Amino acid sequence: MSTDLTASRRAPSMAAVAEAAGVSMQTVSRVARGFDNVSPETRDRVQRAMDALGYRPNRAARALRSGRFRTIGVIMFTLASFGNMRTLEAIADAAGAADFTITLLPMASRTEEGVRSAFSRLHEQAVDGVVIIIESHIIDTAEVALPDGVPMVVVDSTGTTEHPAIDTDQADGARRATQHLLDLGHETVWHVAGPGSSYSAARRLAAWQDTLERAGRVVPPVFHGGWTTEHGYAAGLEIAARPEITAVFAANDQTALGVLRAAHESGRPVPSSLSVVGFDDSPESDSFWPPLTTVHQSFDEVGRRAVANLLDQIEGAPVRATTDLVPVRLVERASTAPPSA
């Protein structure tokens, strides 16, 4: 009895699939490995037999035959960021479409030691390539040895690494946000910045400042903070208490949400008394009150381009240490208006 149960639980073999589909084992192997030298009719018949029997190709055996694991490693700086999670989701979708899986390697801490630990674990993983989603200036300064010969792509990069980088055009987004407020007639634009450790936040801050300087406007002091609504709320209370501040560019949508709450509680109506622009175009931003004017960045496109670049490297394409910038666009909603007379 126990022997029969064991046999019934055993994974179906390639031979069983071949028999069910009426083809050879070589044909089943070609379909399982994605080869295109099989007719559509035969491929469909084999796939239906696989599905009916619950057959799954043995990845370990395929790796031994092909020298590839069909797995992408992803090293992440944080799982708490909206942008990082959207990018990770896009990477997983693009990898799955190419018949790759992903192995997630989160950093234990936001320190050089955390970077070293993540890369040390990477050496132990059976991966064909790696996508790094962390603040790249940490890679530049930390004493870590990047694995030799492993295809790699960096997301959110300073452009100083020896590996290809994919990123949103952060600077252009900040310019668009700031210029939009100036075009509405505001004398200057105040900025609630992201964390000082973030290169994305630094680029947005620098572009905001550059836009004001090029327009010959006063560059006001920066409200330093983080990516959270709490940081935005704290800065918003100070902003709301100063009637000379009529326009604010927040480093992300969550910070902008905190500013909106503070303005509402303080009796500064948005946008008639205070205009606010965010950055991200998060799914909820059109449901803020009022709906938030913001900069749309395509995390999905960043993830797709990162995987496409990595797969090209895995296939033997030459490595070019260039930065591929994904365009942004300003989404105008009801949180901005000309200053009141």
C-alpha positions in Angstrom: 0.0 0.0 0.0 2.7 2.5 1.0 4.7 1.7 -2.2 1.7 2.4 -4.3 1.1 5.7 -2.5 4.7 6.7 -3.0 4.5 5.9 -6.7 1.2 7.9 -7.1 2.8 10.9 -5.5 5.9 10.8 -7.7 6.2 13.6 -10.2 5.2 12.6 -13.7 8.1 11.8 -16.0 9.0 13.2 -19.4 8.3 9.7 -20.8 4.7 9.9 -19.4 4.2 13.2 -21.1 5.6 11.8 -24.4 3.2 8.9 -24.2 0.2 11.0 -23.4 1.0 13.4 -26.3 2.0 10.7 -28.8 5.4 12.2 -29.4 9.0 11.4 -28.7 10.8 12.4 -25.5 13.1 14.6 -27.6 10.0 16.6 -28.7 8.8 17.0 -25.1 12.4 18.2 -24.2 12.4 20.8 -27.0 9.0 22.1 -25.9 10.1 22.2 -22.2 13.2 24.2 -23.1 11.3 26.6 -25.3 12.9 25.6 -28.6 11.1 26.9 -31.7 11.7 23.9 -33.9 8.4 22.3 -33.0 5.1 22.9 -34.9 2.4 24.9 -33.1 0.0 21.9 -33.2 2.6 19.6 -31.6 3.6 22.2 -29.1 0.0 22.7 -28.0 -0.5 18.9 -27.7 2.6 18.5 -25.6 1.7 21.5 -23.4 -1.8 20.1 -22.8 -0.3 16.8 -21.8 2.1 18.6 -19.4 -0.8 20.5 -17.8 -3.0 17.4 -17.5 -0.3 15.4 -15.8 1.1 18.2 -13.7 4.5 17.9 -15.3 7.1 20.6 -14.5 10.5 20.7 -16.2 13.4 19.9 -13.8 15.3 23.2 -13.6 18.3 21.7 -11.9 18.7 19.2 -14.7 18.3 21.9 -17.3 20.9 24.0 -15.6 23.4 21.2 -15.8 22.7 20.7 -19.5 22.7 24.4 -20.4 25.0 25.9 -17.9 22.2 28.3 -16.8 19.9 28.5 -13.8 17.3 30.7 -15.4 17.2 32.7 -12.2 17.8 36.4 -11.6 19.0 37.7 -8.3 17.6 41.0 -7.0 19.4 42.9 -4.2 17.2 45.5 -2.6 17.9 48.4 -0.4 14.4 48.4 1.2 11.1 46.7 0.7 9.2 49.6 2.3 9.4 52.0 -0.7 6.5 52.2 -3.1 8.8 52.7 -6.1 11.0 49.7 -5.1 8.0 47.4 -4.7 6.5 48.4 -8.1 9.9 47.9 -9.7 10.3 44.5 -8.1 6.9 43.5 -9.3 7.8 44.6 -12.9 11.1 42.7 -12.7 9.3 39.5 -11.6 6.7 39.8 -14.4 9.4 40.4 -17.0 11.5 37.6 -15.7 8.5 35.2 -15.7 7.7 36.1 -19.3 11.2 35.0 -20.2 10.9 31.8 -18.2 13.2 33.1 -15.4 12.5 33.1 -11.7 13.9 35.7 -9.2 15.8 35.3 -6.0 15.3 38.2 -3.6 18.3 39.2 -1.5 17.2 42.1 0.8 20.0 44.0 2.6 20.2 43.4 6.3 21.0 47.0 7.0 21.5 50.3 5.2 25.2 50.3 5.9 28.4 49.3 4.1 28.3 46.1 6.2 24.8 45.5 4.9 26.0 45.9 1.3 28.9 43.5 1.9 26.6 40.9 3.5 24.2 41.1 0.5 27.0 40.6 -2.0 28.5 37.8 0.1 25.2 35.9 0.0 25.0 36.6 -3.8 28.2 34.5 -4.2 26.3 31.5 -2.7 23.2 31.8 -5.0 22.7 30.0 -8.3 21.8 33.0 -10.4 22.5 34.0 -14.1 22.5 37.7 -13.4 21.7 40.4 -10.8 19.5 43.5 -10.6 20.6 45.9 -7.8 17.9 48.2 -6.4 19.8 50.3 -3.8 21.3 53.7 -3.4 24.3 53.2 -5.8 26.5 55.7 -4.0 26.7 53.1 -1.2 28.1 50.6 -3.8 30.6 53.2 -4.9 31.9 53.9 -1.3 31.5 50.5 0.3 34.5 48.1 0.1 32.7 45.3 -1.7 33.8 43.0 -4.4 31.2 42.7 -7.2 31.2 39.1 -8.5 33.4 38.8 -11.6 31.6 37.6 -14.7 28.1 37.9 -13.3 25.8 40.1 -15.6 24.5 43.0 -13.5 22.2 46.0 -13.9 21.8 48.8 -11.3 18.5 50.6 -10.8 18.7 54.2 -9.4 22.4 54.9 -10.2 24.9 57.7 -9.9 26.2 56.5 -13.2 29.7 55.9 -11.7 29.5 52.1 -11.5 31.0 49.8 -14.2 27.6 48.3 -14.9 24.6 49.4 -16.9 22.1 51.5 -15.0 18.3 52.0 -15.5 16.5 54.9 -13.9 13.7 57.4 -14.1 14.7 60.8 -15.3 14.5 62.2 -11.8 16.0 65.6 -12.7 13.6 66.3 -15.6 10.7 65.4 -13.3 11.8 67.9 -10.7 12.3 70.5 -13.4 8.8 70.0 -14.7 7.2 70.2 -11.3 9.0 73.4 -10.4 8.5 75.1 -13.8 4.8 74.2 -13.6 4.4 76.2 -10.4 6.4 79.1 -11.8 4.4 79.1 -15.0 1.2 79.5 -12.8 2.6 82.8 -11.5 4.2 81.9 -8.2 7.2 84.0 -7.3 9.2 81.0 -6.1 8.7 77.3 -5.1 9.6 75.8 -1.7 10.8 72.2 -1.5 10.2 69.4 1.0 13.1 67.1 0.3 13.6 63.4 0.6 16.2 61.8 2.9 19.7 63.0 2.6 21.0 59.5 2.0 18.9 59.1 -1.1 20.5 59.9 -4.5 17.0 60.2 -6.0 16.1 62.8 -3.5 19.4 64.6 -4.2 18.8 64.8 -7.9 15.3 66.1 -7.4 16.6 68.8 -5.0 19.4 69.8 -7.3 17.0 70.1 -10.3 14.6 72.2 -8.3 17.3 74.6 -7.3 18.7 74.8 -10.8 15.3 75.6 -12.2 14.8 78.4 -9.8 18.2 79.8 -10.5 17.8 79.7 -14.2 14.5 81.6 -13.8 16.2 84.2 -11.7 14.1 83.4 -8.6 14.9 83.2 -5.0 16.0 79.8 -3.8 14.3 79.4 -0.4 15.6 77.1 2.4 14.9 73.4 2.0 12.6 71.5 4.4 14.7 68.4 4.9 12.9 65.1 5.8 12.2 61.7 4.4 9.7 59.8 2.1 6.8 59.6 4.6 3.6 61.4 5.3 4.9 62.1 8.8 7.8 64.1 7.4 5.5 65.9 5.0 3.1 66.7 7.8 5.8 68.2 10.0 7.1 70.4 7.2 3.5 71.2 6.2 2.7 72.7 9.6 5.7 75.1 9.3 4.7 75.9 5.7 1.0 76.5 6.6 2.1 79.0 9.3 3.9 81.1 6.7 1.5 83.0 4.4 4.4 84.0 2.1 4.8 80.4 1.0 2.3 79.8 -1.9 3.9 76.9 -3.8 5.5 73.6 -2.7 7.2 70.9 -4.5 7.3 67.7 -2.4 9.9 65.0 -3.1 7.2 62.3 -3.3 3.5 61.8 -3.1 3.5 60.5 0.5 5.3 63.7 1.6 2.8 65.8 -0.4 -0.1 64.0 1.4 1.4 65.1 4.7 1.6 68.6 3.5 -2.0 68.5 2.3 -3.2 67.3 5.7 -1.3 70.0 7.5 -2.6 72.7 5.2 -6.2 71.5 5.7 -5.9 71.4 9.5 -4.2 74.9 9.5 -6.9 76.5 7.4 -4.7 77.0 4.3 -7.0 75.9 1.4 -5.3 74.0 -1.4 -4.9 75.3 -4.1 -6.4 78.7 -3.6 -3.9 79.6 -0.8 -1.2 76.9 -1.3 -0.3 74.9 -4.4 1.3 71.5 -3.9 3.0 69.1 -6.4 4.2 65.6 -5.6 6.4 63.0 -7.4 5.6 59.4 -8.3 2.0 59.4 -9.4 1.1 56.7 -6.9 -2.2 54.9 -7.5 -3.9 56.9 -4.7 -2.7 60.3 -5.7 -5.8 61.1 -7.8 -7.9 60.3 -4.7 -6.1 62.8 -2.4 -8.1 65.9 -1.5 -7.7 67.8 -3.7 -6.4 65.3 -6.3 -2.7 65.7 -6.5 -0.7 67.3 -9.3 2.4 65.0 -9.6 5.2 63.7 -11.7 4.5 60.3 -13.2 7.4 57.9 -13.3 7.0 54.4 -14.8 8.4 51.9 -12.4 7.0 49.2 -14.7 9.2 50.4 -17.6 12.3 50.6 -15.3 11.8 47.0 -14.3 11.2 45.8 -17.9 14.3 47.6 -19.2 16.4 46.3 -16.3 15.4 42.7 -17.2 15.8 43.2 -20.9 19.3 44.6 -20.4 20.3 41.8 -18.1 19.0 39.1 -20.5 21.0 40.6 -23.3 24.1 40.3 -21.1 23.3 36.7 -20.2 23.0 36.0 -23.9 26.5 37.4 -24.4 25.9 41.1 -25.4 28.8 43.4 -24.5 28.5 45.3 -21.3 28.2 49.1 -21.6 28.3 51.2 -18.5 25.6 53.6 -19.6 22.5 55.0 -17.9 19.2 54.5 -19.6 16.7 57.1 -18.4 13.0 56.4 -18.6 11.0 59.6 -19.4 8.6 61.2 -17.0 5.5 63.4 -17.4 3.7 65.9 -15.3 0.1 65.0 -14.4 -1.9 68.1 -13.7 -4.7 67.8 -11.2 -6.5 70.1 -8.8 -3.8 70.7 -6.2 -2.2 73.6 -8.1 -3.5 77.0 -9.3 -2.3 80.5 -9.8 -1.6 82.4 -6.5 -4.5 84.4 -5.1 -4.3 88.1 -5.7 
